[in-house]
Amino acid sequence: MKCDWCPPKVDAEFPPCFQIYPGTNKGANPGNIQHLHYLASRLKPEFFDGLVLDYKHRLAPNKIITANWILSHNQPAGFRFGGIYVSRIHDNILQTPRIHANINPSTMSTNVGIVYFPFRCLRIEADLQRAADEAPLQTQSTIEYRGGLSTLTLDLYDVSVENGRSTISFLRSVSEHLALGGEWLLEWTEPTSIMTDTAFAARYKLHDFSVATTISRQGIDVSFWSRVHPKIQMATMWAWQRKTSKSVGTICYKWDFEDAYVKGMFDSNLSVGFMYARTVSHLPVSVAMSLLINLHTNRFIFGLKFSLDPSGLQRDKIY
């Protein structure tokens, strides 16, 4: 599958030439607060520990089967298989509901999720995760309304009578380049103990750079993204936590080539890492290699990832 007009591949679960059922005009809508720092954070390398094998195959335009095998010392190892199903497809638009699931046969740990757009401006999403037979069920639910100039999002995390956490966020475009918003956190560990917090967010964005910040009583997050060359992007991120009184600064970059890219990063904790990924010519295989070194502890993590894709879903946009 190859075309010059394909949008950038954001969700690795879908081929680059397809989009999820769209919301409103993306040029005016600022998105949500959860993705406020997305332009900068996406440049950070993806680090693998050991060996990772991925397999994706399209049975139909709206049906994909997946398999994954991990051999690692620090990450959960094992084999998983699953699939992605979308109810129907219209031209190059995948129309929801979209259902994805995978399971580890040896431990029976399971991930199940659904995304549904009942209307163009309303997104409903739910994810369920069970690590093992005796582990508690972890849930996350999202209800999001996207208007022409603003986004209102409700997130629920492991909500029950005994404990849970929820956030309500609002982000609005006040001009063509400036977006302002806020988030309200509600968390409880027992029915009579409730903690609240408020955060404020802002982002200024042009076509070749973006500055975003989030401020709350718990800390500050600042990110800067810039396209210094048609094939080179750079980002700087800084975070400070009041609880630990510590801050971390990170510099990262991405350099795109015709059939490959390189990502690198360096942070104030003396961690240095890079990632190299490319597609193999004339073969339905993508290969990635990553290395993370901490100069302070003198430890490193090295990994390889092979993605087998016979149907060509990820041929033009690797990862």
C-alpha positions in Angstrom: 0.0 0.0 0.0 1.6 3.3 -1.1 0.3 6.8 -1.7 1.7 10.3 -1.4 -1.3 11.9 0.3 -1.4 9.5 3.3 -1.7 11.3 6.6 1.0 10.7 9.3 0.4 7.4 11.1 -0.5 8.2 14.7 -2.1 5.0 15.8 0.2 2.1 15.1 -2.9 -0.3 15.1 -4.1 1.1 11.8 -2.6 1.4 8.4 -1.4 4.9 7.4 -3.9 5.3 4.5 -6.9 5.0 6.9 -8.4 7.3 9.5 -10.7 6.7 12.4 -14.1 8.2 11.9 -13.3 11.9 12.2 -14.6 14.5 14.6 -14.9 18.1 13.7 -12.6 20.5 11.8 -9.1 19.6 13.0 -7.7 23.0 11.9 -9.8 24.9 14.4 -10.2 22.3 17.2 -7.2 22.4 19.6 -7.5 18.7 20.6 -7.5 17.6 24.3 -5.2 18.4 27.2 -4.0 14.8 27.3 -2.3 15.4 23.9 -1.1 18.9 24.8 2.6 17.9 24.7 2.2 15.3 21.9 4.3 17.0 19.3 7.3 17.0 21.7 6.8 13.7 23.4 6.4 11.7 20.1 10.1 12.4 19.3 11.3 10.4 22.3 12.7 7.0 21.2 10.8 3.9 21.9 13.1 1.6 23.9 13.0 -2.2 23.6 14.5 -4.6 26.1 15.6 -7.9 24.5 13.8 -9.2 21.4 10.4 -8.2 20.2 8.5 -9.8 17.3 5.3 -8.3 15.9 3.0 -9.7 13.3 0.0 -7.9 11.7 -2.1 -9.3 8.9 -5.2 -7.8 7.2 -7.9 -10.3 6.6 -10.2 -7.5 5.2 -10.0 -3.7 5.1 -11.7 -3.6 8.5 -10.3 -6.8 10.1 -6.7 -7.3 11.3 -5.1 -10.1 13.3 -2.1 -9.4 15.5 0.5 -11.4 17.3 3.4 -10.4 19.6 6.3 -12.2 21.2 8.7 -10.6 23.7 11.9 -12.1 25.2 13.0 -9.7 27.9 14.5 -9.6 31.4 12.9 -6.3 32.6 9.6 -6.3 30.7 6.7 -8.9 30.8 7.8 -11.6 28.5 5.6 -14.1 26.6 3.3 -14.5 23.6 0.1 -12.5 22.9 -2.4 -12.8 20.0 -5.5 -10.8 19.2 -7.1 -8.7 16.6 -8.7 -5.4 15.6 -12.2 -5.2 14.2 -14.0 -2.1 12.8 -17.7 -2.3 12.0 -17.4 -0.9 8.5 -15.3 1.2 6.1 -16.4 4.0 3.8 -13.8 5.1 1.3 -10.7 5.7 3.5 -12.6 6.3 6.7 -12.8 3.6 9.3 -16.2 4.0 10.9 -16.5 3.0 14.5 -17.2 1.2 16.7 -13.6 -0.2 16.7 -12.9 -3.2 18.9 -9.4 -4.4 19.7 -8.3 -7.3 22.0 -5.3 -9.5 22.8 -4.5 -12.2 25.3 -1.5 -14.0 26.7 -2.5 -17.8 26.7 0.0 -18.7 29.5 -1.1 -16.1 32.1 -4.5 -15.3 30.7 -3.8 -11.6 31.0 -6.1 -9.7 28.6 -6.6 -6.3 27.1 -9.9 -5.3 25.5 -10.8 -1.9 24.2 -13.5 -0.1 22.2 -13.7 3.3 20.5 -17.1 4.6 19.3 -18.2 7.8 17.6 -22.0 7.9 17.9 -21.8 11.4 16.4 -19.0 13.2 14.6 -18.3 15.4 17.6 -18.7 12.7 20.4 -16.1 10.1 21.2 -16.7 7.2 23.7 -13.7 5.0 24.6 -13.2 2.2 27.1 -10.3 0.0 27.9 -10.1 -3.1 30.2 -7.0 -4.8 31.4 -6.5 -7.8 33.6 -2.8 -8.7 34.3 -3.5 -12.2 35.6 -6.3 -14.4 36.9 -6.1 -13.1 40.5 -5.2 -9.5 39.6 -7.8 -6.8 39.9 -9.4 -5.5 36.8 -8.1 -2.1 35.6 -10.5 0.1 33.6 -10.3 3.4 31.9 -13.2 5.2 30.2 -13.4 8.4 28.2 -16.2 10.6 27.0 -15.1 13.5 24.8 -17.0 16.2 23.0 -15.2 18.1 20.3 -16.8 21.4 19.1 -15.6 23.8 16.5 -13.2 25.6 18.8 -13.1 23.6 22.1 -12.8 20.1 23.6 -14.5 18.8 26.8 -13.2 15.5 28.1 -14.2 13.3 31.0 -11.8 10.5 32.0 -12.5 7.7 34.6 -9.8 5.5 36.0 -10.7 2.3 38.0 -13.8 3.9 39.4 -15.6 2.2 42.2 -17.2 3.1 45.5 -14.1 2.4 47.5 -11.5 4.2 45.3 -11.0 5.7 41.9 -9.8 8.7 40.0 -11.5 11.0 37.5 -10.5 14.1 35.5 -12.6 16.7 33.7 -10.6 18.9 31.2 -11.5 21.7 28.8 -9.3 23.2 26.1 -10.3 26.0 23.8 -8.8 27.9 20.9 -8.8 31.6 21.7 -7.0 32.5 18.5 -5.6 30.8 15.4 -2.4 29.9 17.3 -3.2 30.1 21.0 -5.2 27.5 23.1 -6.0 27.8 26.8 -7.7 25.3 29.1 -7.8 23.6 32.5 -8.2 20.3 34.2 -10.0 19.3 37.4 -8.8 16.1 39.2 -11.0 14.2 41.7 -9.5 11.2 43.5 -10.7 9.1 46.4 -9.2 6.2 48.3 -12.3 5.6 50.4 -15.9 7.0 50.2 -15.2 9.7 52.8 -11.7 10.7 51.7 -11.7 12.9 48.5 -8.8 14.8 47.1 -9.1 17.5 44.4 -6.6 19.4 42.3 -6.7 21.9 39.5 -4.3 22.4 36.6 -4.0 25.1 33.9 -2.8 24.5 30.4 -1.7 26.7 27.5 -0.2 26.1 24.0 1.1 28.4 21.3 1.5 26.7 18.0 2.7 27.6 14.5 3.3 25.4 11.5 7.0 24.8 12.4 7.1 25.1 16.2 4.9 24.7 19.3 5.3 25.7 23.0 3.0 24.1 25.6 2.9 24.2 29.4 0.8 22.7 32.2 0.8 24.1 35.8 -0.7 22.7 38.9 0.0 22.5 42.6 1.8 19.2 42.1 4.2 20.4 39.4 5.0 22.1 36.1 5.4 20.6 32.6 6.9 22.6 29.7 7.6 21.4 26.2 9.0 23.0 23.0 8.9 21.4 19.6 10.4 22.8 16.4 10.9 21.6 12.8 14.4 22.9 12.1 14.6 21.1 8.7 12.0 19.4 6.4 13.4 16.1 7.7 14.6 17.1 11.2 12.5 17.8 14.3 13.8 18.7 17.7 12.0 19.0 21.1 12.8 20.1 24.7 10.8 19.0 27.7 11.1 20.0 31.3 9.1 18.7 34.3 9.2 19.6 38.0 7.4 17.8 40.8 6.7 19.6 44.1 6.5 16.3 46.1 10.1 15.3 45.3 11.4 18.8 44.6 13.2 17.4 41.6 13.1 18.4 38.0 14.1 16.6 34.7 15.0 18.1 31.4 15.1 16.2 28.2 16.3 17.0 24.7 15.3 14.8 21.8 15.3 14.8 18.0 14.0 12.8 15.0 15.7 12.6 11.6 13.6 11.2 8.8 15.0 9.4 5.8 13.3 7.9 2.7 12.7 4.5 4.3 14.0 5.0 7.8 14.3 7.4 10.8 16.6 8.0 13.7 15.4 9.2 17.2 17.7 10.3 20.0 17.5 11.8 23.5 19.5 13.1 26.4 18.2 14.1 29.8 19.4 15.7 33.0 19.5 12.2 34.7 22.5 11.4 32.4 20.5 9.0 30.3 21.4 8.8 26.6 19.4 6.9 24.1 18.7 6.4 20.4 16.5 4.4 18.2 16.9 3.4 14.5 14.1 2.0 12.5 13.7 1.2 8.8 11.8 -1.0 6.3 13.6 -3.7 4.5 13.6 -3.4 0.7 11.4 -5.9 -1.1 10.4 -7.6 2.1 7.3 -7.0 4.3 9.5 -6.5 7.4 10.3 -3.4 9.5 13.3 -3.5 11.8 14.1 -1.3 14.8 17.0 -1.1 17.2 17.2 0.9 20.4 19.9 1.6 23.1 19.5 3.4 26.4 22.5 4.1 28.6 22.5 5.8 32.0 26.0 7.3 32.5 25.3 7.8 36.3 24.6 4.1 37.1 26.6 2.7 34.1 23.7 0.5 33.0 22.2 0.1 29.5 19.2 -1.5 27.8 19.5 -2.8 24.3 16.7 -4.2 22.1 15.7 -5.3 18.7 12.2 -5.3 17.2 11.0 -7.0 14.0 7.6 -6.3 12.6 6.3 -8.7 10.0 3.6 -7.2 7.9 2.6 -9.4 4.8 -0.4 -7.2 3.9 1.7 -4.0 3.8 -0.3 -2.1 6.5 2.9 -0.4 7.9 5.0 -0.5 4.7 5.2 3.3 4.1 4.9 4.6 7.7 7.0 2.4 10.1 5.9 2.6 13.7 
